[in-house]
Amino acid sequence: MVHSGRQLRIALGAFGDPGHTFPMIALGRALVERGHQVTLQTWTRWQAHVESEGMSFAPAPEYQAFPTGPEPLDFYEAVIYATRDTLPLMREVAPDVVVSDILTLAPALAAELEGIPLATLVPHVNPQSAPGFPVYSMGARLPRTGLGRAMWACAHRPVRWGLEQGRRDLNRTREKLGLAATDRLHGGNSTELVLVATFPQLEYPRKWPAHTHIVGPLMWEPAAEAVQLPPGDAPLVLVAPSTAQDPEHSLLHAALRGLSRAPVRVLATWNRRLPSSPLPVPENARLVEWVSYSQTMPQCDVVVTHAGHGTLVRALASGCAVVACPAAGDMNENAARVDWAGAGVRLPRRFISPRPLRAAVERTLSDAAVGARAADLADWARTHDAGAVAAMLIERLANRTGRDTDRVASATTY
């Protein structure tokens, strides 16, 4: 226990896949280490992991929110049900603070209904734009000229229309829950504390609101045994594909073929997703079912990845240069950011084939500046404890409200 103040009751909420749940587990672990009582509401598949870190587990409601099941719900209909299902948990735990994942609205809305201070965890680079920024997730880098900034300002007009539509949908949801309408875009985010869990070196320069803090990446992974590395002393390349994208394993096929005669060792994983066709395994490679990134990446020179945020920041925190091969969504954004930061090379999806991938790996290995930049980020990670910083900010929020066991409603507004 390292926290010297009062013990807090803290409720965390992250309903989703590893990219959103694992950073919240990392945050919960840091809060437990500081002596707080932590309850994490998430999917039941993560229960054992939550409890192994000293937290109490609460099952999150799991509704079919997309038209792929027998009785799908509209997203905001699911939010209403989930919020009502979460309210009894809030009343039972009586938390001093609630921390909700950016995509997990139910705990945030339940906190507001109960008058509980709220923090939002953004487990990747901040998706909210600023003047002159490219449209998020398109994979474009920050423009360097006034003309480029003006072009992106025009491109943001339809995006803003979409955000306005989202605000209207959210306000209809809020009305059904008995909450007042909000005039803010991104209205599910806290106005009290937003924690951005990424490297500051991956964030484009901007003026940040006073309640928003870049704390550094929050990293957690399930326990796993170490794997045997390919023999030799040539540079070690880890091929670490997404656990959710690329069902045909095109990145693995391209990497194993492209690097078969390169002067490197290759460790590749299929992440417990059986390939539909046999994967080629050259003499300089080893293919495994699963890899512990925390154990393996510190021994690697380059990581080839789809650029999911969790894999990307783990590689950078380990001092590995990155070859980012985005498959979809915010992977494009992450690839653009690591390229802009100078800590890796971006290979667009249309170029993912053996020859371009080998060229990207060789360029990454030969560019001393890229390796040095990756090493700089690893040094930053070693001297900045993201979990401790985030926990202290949450403690500050709780202490600022002055709440005690006889809870009074806070003045949280949305």
HUSULDA-V454140 format. One record per residue. N is the residue number from 1. RES is the residue in one letter. PHI is phi in whole degrees, -180 to 180 (999 if undefined). OMEGA is omega in radians with two decimals (* if undefined). NEAR is the number of other ideal C-beta (glycine too) atoms within 12 Angstrom. Layout:
n = {N/N}
res = {RES/RES}
phi = {PHI/PHI}
omega = {OMEGA/OMEGA}
near = {NEAR/NEAR}
This chain:
n = {1/2/3/4/5/6/7/8/9/10/11/12/13/14/15/16/17/18/19/20/21/22/23/24/25/26/27/28/29/30/31/32/33/34/35/36/37/38/39/40/41/42/43/44/45/46/47/48/49/50/51/52/53/54/55/56/57/58/59/60/61/62/63/64/65/66/67/68/69/70/71/72/73/74/75/76/77/78/79/80/81/82/83/84/85/86/87/88/89/90/91/92/93/94/95/96/97/98/99/100/101/102/103/104/105/106/107/108/109/110/111/112/113/114/115/116/117/118/119/120/121/122/123/124/125/126/127/128/129/130/131/132/133/134/135/136/137/138/139/140/141/142/143/144/145/146/147/148/149/150/151/152/153/154/155/156/157/158/159/160/161/162/163/164/165/166/167/168/169/170/171/172/173/174/175/176/177/178/179/180/181/182/183/184/185/186/187/188/189/190/191/192/193/194/195/196/197/198/199/200/201/202/203/204/205/206/207/208/209/210/211/212/213/214/215/216/217/218/219/220/221/222/223/224/225/226/227/228/229/230/231/232/233/234/235/236/237/238/239/240/241/242/243/244/245/246/247/248/249/250/251/252/253/254/255/256/257/258/259/260/261/262/263/264/265/266/267/268/269/270/271/272/273/274/275/276/277/278/279/280/281/282/283/284/285/286/287/288/289/290/291/292/293/294/295/296/297/298/299/300/301/302/303/304/305/306/307/308/309/310/311/312/313/314/315/316/317/318/319/320/321/322/323/324/325/326/327/328/329/330/331/332/333/334/335/336/337/338/339/340/341/342/343/344/345/346/347/348/349/350/351/352/353/354/355/356/357/358/359/360/361/362/363/364/365/366/367/368/369/370/371/372/373/374/375/376/377/378/379/380/381/382/383/384/385/386/387/388/389/390/391/392/393/394/395/396/397/398/399/400/401/402/403/404/405/406/407/408/409/410/411/412/413/414}
res = {M/V/H/S/G/R/Q/L/R/I/A/L/G/A/F/G/D/P/G/H/T/F/P/M/I/A/L/G/R/A/L/V/E/R/G/H/Q/V/T/L/Q/T/W/T/R/W/Q/A/H/V/E/S/E/G/M/S/F/A/P/A/P/E/Y/Q/A/F/P/T/G/P/E/P/L/D/F/Y/E/A/V/I/Y/A/T/R/D/T/L/P/L/M/R/E/V/A/P/D/V/V/V/S/D/I/L/T/L/A/P/A/L/A/A/E/L/E/G/I/P/L/A/T/L/V/P/H/V/N/P/Q/S/A/P/G/F/P/V/Y/S/M/G/A/R/L/P/R/T/G/L/G/R/A/M/W/A/C/A/H/R/P/V/R/W/G/L/E/Q/G/R/R/D/L/N/R/T/R/E/K/L/G/L/A/A/T/D/R/L/H/G/G/N/S/T/E/L/V/L/V/A/T/F/P/Q/L/E/Y/P/R/K/W/P/A/H/T/H/I/V/G/P/L/M/W/E/P/A/A/E/A/V/Q/L/P/P/G/D/A/P/L/V/L/V/A/P/S/T/A/Q/D/P/E/H/S/L/L/H/A/A/L/R/G/L/S/R/A/P/V/R/V/L/A/T/W/N/R/R/L/P/S/S/P/L/P/V/P/E/N/A/R/L/V/E/W/V/S/Y/S/Q/T/M/P/Q/C/D/V/V/V/T/H/A/G/H/G/T/L/V/R/A/L/A/S/G/C/A/V/V/A/C/P/A/A/G/D/M/N/E/N/A/A/R/V/D/W/A/G/A/G/V/R/L/P/R/R/F/I/S/P/R/P/L/R/A/A/V/E/R/T/L/S/D/A/A/V/G/A/R/A/A/D/L/A/D/W/A/R/T/H/D/A/G/A/V/A/A/M/L/I/E/R/L/A/N/R/T/G/R/D/T/D/R/V/A/S/A/T/T/Y}
phi = {999/-119/-86/-99/-91/-74/-73/-108/-99/-127/-107/-113/-139/-150/-98/167/-79/-55/-61/-108/-77/-63/-61/-70/-63/-60/-65/-60/-60/-63/-69/-63/-62/-94/91/-94/-89/-121/-118/-113/-95/-156/-68/-64/-64/-102/-57/-61/-67/-61/-69/-67/-96/86/-98/-85/-102/-129/-70/-85/-64/-122/-107/-79/-103/-135/-75/-124/-112/-69/-135/-70/-106/-62/-53/-74/-63/-62/-62/-63/-60/-65/-64/-65/-72/-85/-57/-60/-64/-62/-72/-74/-75/50/-72/-77/-146/-115/-119/-117/-63/-59/-99/-110/-81/-58/-63/-65/-70/-64/-62/-65/-62/-94/70/-105/-57/-127/-120/-113/-103/-101/-88/-163/-63/-69/-78/-74/-84/-141/-54/87/-77/-67/-65/-60/80/-80/86/-93/-84/-60/-68/-106/-127/-63/-63/-62/-66/-66/-63/-70/-61/-67/-66/-78/-60/-67/-65/-63/-60/-64/-65/-64/-63/-62/-64/-64/-63/-64/-66/-64/-64/-60/-61/-67/-92/85/-108/-71/-70/-113/-101/-94/-75/54/-71/-82/-82/-67/-97/-99/-159/-122/-106/-101/-97/-146/-70/-62/-70/-97/-98/-63/-61/-161/-91/-87/-61/-63/-91/-107/-133/-87/-98/103/-69/-99/-116/-152/-147/-65/-63/-152/-78/-69/-108/-79/-85/-61/-70/111/-125/-68/-52/-101/-111/-98/-101/-123/-76/-66/-87/-125/-103/59/-63/-88/57/-65/-66/-61/-59/-64/-69/-65/-74/-67/-98/-62/-116/-79/-79/-139/-101/-125/-114/-129/-130/-100/51/59/-120/-57/-71/-76/-134/-59/-93/-74/-122/-71/-64/-90/-126/-132/-111/-130/-72/-153/-133/-79/-65/-65/-85/-93/-61/-61/-98/-99/-102/-138/-118/-97/-148/-74/79/-60/-61/-62/-67/-61/-72/-65/-62/-66/-66/-91/82/-92/-69/-123/-106/-97/-121/-64/-103/-169/55/-73/-61/-61/-66/-61/-64/-64/-68/-70/-67/-62/-75/80/-104/-176/-122/-100/-122/-57/-56/-68/-102/-77/-151/-54/-69/-61/-68/-62/-61/-66/-65/-65/-64/-63/-70/-87/-91/-62/-66/-65/-61/-67/-67/-61/-64/-61/-67/-64/-61/-62/-63/-68/-103/-129/-85/-62/-62/-65/-63/-63/-63/-64/-67/-66/-61/-62/-62/-64/-70/-67/-80/65/-84/-133/-66/-93/-64/-117/-66/-88/-99/-60/-125/-125}
omega = {-3.10/-3.12/-3.07/-3.14/-3.11/3.09/-3.11/2.91/-3.04/3.09/3.10/3.11/3.06/-3.13/3.12/-3.04/-3.07/-3.10/3.11/-3.10/-3.06/3.06/3.11/3.04/3.10/3.10/3.13/3.10/3.13/3.13/3.08/3.13/3.13/2.98/-3.10/3.03/-3.00/3.02/3.11/3.07/-3.12/-3.12/-3.07/-3.14/-3.12/-3.01/-3.09/3.14/3.13/-3.09/3.12/3.12/3.04/3.12/2.94/-3.12/3.01/-3.11/3.09/3.03/-3.11/-3.13/3.04/-3.00/3.10/-3.01/3.12/-3.12/-3.09/-3.14/-3.07/3.05/2.90/-3.07/-3.07/2.97/3.10/3.12/3.14/3.11/-3.08/3.12/3.13/3.10/-3.10/-3.10/3.11/3.09/3.14/-3.13/3.12/-3.10/-3.09/-3.03/3.00/-3.13/2.98/3.03/-3.07/3.03/-3.06/-3.14/-3.07/-3.01/-3.01/3.12/3.13/-3.14/3.09/3.09/3.13/3.12/-3.12/3.13/-3.10/3.09/-3.01/2.95/3.09/3.06/3.03/-2.98/-3.11/3.08/-3.05/-3.11/-3.14/-3.05/3.05/-3.10/3.11/-3.13/2.98/3.04/-3.09/3.05/3.08/3.12/3.11/3.11/3.14/-3.13/-3.10/-3.08/3.08/3.12/3.11/3.13/3.12/3.11/3.13/3.07/3.08/-3.11/-3.11/-3.09/3.09/3.09/3.13/3.09/3.11/3.10/3.09/3.10/3.08/3.11/3.12/3.11/3.13/-3.14/3.05/3.08/-3.14/3.14/-3.13/3.11/-3.14/3.13/3.13/3.12/3.07/3.08/-3.10/2.86/-3.04/-3.00/3.08/-3.11/3.13/2.97/-3.10/-3.10/3.03/3.14/3.13/-2.98/3.07/3.03/3.04/3.13/3.09/-3.14/3.05/-3.11/3.11/3.02/-3.05/3.00/-3.07/-3.08/-3.13/-3.07/3.00/-3.01/-3.02/-3.08/3.05/-2.98/3.08/3.05/3.08/3.10/3.13/3.13/3.08/3.11/3.11/-3.12/3.03/-3.08/3.09/-3.13/3.06/3.10/-3.09/3.12/3.06/3.05/-2.98/-3.08/3.11/3.04/-3.07/-3.07/3.04/-3.08/3.14/3.14/-3.13/3.12/3.12/3.13/-3.10/-3.09/-3.11/3.10/-3.06/-3.08/-3.04/-3.13/3.09/-3.13/-3.11/2.90/-3.08/2.96/-3.08/3.11/3.05/2.97/3.06/3.01/-3.05/3.10/-3.12/3.08/-3.08/3.11/3.10/3.13/-3.12/-3.07/-3.11/-3.04/2.99/-3.12/-3.08/-3.12/-3.00/3.14/2.95/-3.11/-3.10/3.13/-2.97/-3.01/3.11/3.13/-3.06/3.07/-3.12/3.02/3.04/-2.98/3.00/3.08/2.84/-2.97/-3.10/3.11/-3.11/-3.07/3.06/3.11/-3.12/3.11/3.11/3.14/-3.13/2.93/-2.98/2.85/-3.02/-3.10/-2.98/3.13/-3.06/2.94/-3.04/3.00/3.08/3.12/-3.13/3.13/3.11/-3.10/-3.12/3.06/3.11/-3.12/3.10/-3.09/-3.13/-3.12/3.13/3.07/-3.11/-3.04/-3.07/-3.13/-3.10/3.08/-2.97/-3.03/3.10/-3.12/3.09/3.14/3.14/3.12/-3.13/3.08/-3.14/-3.14/-3.06/-3.09/-3.09/-3.12/3.12/3.11/3.14/3.13/3.08/3.10/3.10/3.14/3.09/3.09/3.12/-3.12/-3.12/-3.08/3.13/-3.13/-3.05/3.14/-3.14/3.13/3.14/-3.14/3.13/3.10/3.08/3.08/3.12/3.10/-3.14/-3.12/3.14/-3.12/3.09/-3.10/3.07/-3.05/3.02/-2.98/2.99/-3.09/3.08/-3.10/-3.14/3.09/-3.11/*}
near = {14/17/25/11/18/19/19/37/31/46/49/57/51/45/37/30/26/31/41/38/39/40/46/54/45/44/52/45/33/41/46/31/22/32/21/35/26/41/37/50/49/43/30/19/18/33/21/16/29/36/21/18/32/23/36/27/29/34/23/39/31/21/25/17/25/13/11/9/12/7/13/14/21/19/24/29/23/28/36/32/27/35/40/23/25/41/28/18/34/36/17/17/33/25/44/41/49/53/54/51/44/38/33/42/45/43/48/51/42/41/48/38/30/35/24/42/42/46/48/49/54/42/47/39/38/36/34/31/28/22/18/26/33/31/29/31/25/24/30/29/24/27/22/14/11/12/12/18/22/14/18/28/21/16/22/27/14/12/24/19/14/17/24/20/16/25/25/20/25/34/25/22/34/30/17/21/31/17/29/18/20/28/16/22/24/31/32/41/38/41/27/35/37/36/47/39/47/44/40/30/31/42/33/33/16/19/10/18/21/11/22/30/33/31/39/37/46/47/37/37/31/23/14/19/13/17/24/15/28/29/14/16/12/23/29/37/44/46/49/43/43/38/28/23/30/32/20/19/32/30/47/44/30/36/48/37/28/37/44/27/17/33/20/37/31/45/44/45/37/33/34/15/21/14/25/14/13/13/31/23/24/24/18/28/34/28/30/28/18/25/38/26/38/26/22/35/40/26/27/44/36/46/52/53/54/43/51/43/47/42/51/51/52/42/46/49/39/36/29/44/47/54/52/52/48/41/32/22/25/38/39/33/38/46/44/33/43/46/34/30/36/27/43/44/40/40/39/25/27/12/24/38/21/26/20/27/40/33/22/40/45/27/24/42/33/20/21/14/18/34/28/16/30/41/24/24/38/30/18/27/36/17/14/25/25/36/34/24/27/44/41/28/38/46/32/25/36/37/20/19/29/16/27/14/12/8/24/15/16/27/17/32/20/31}
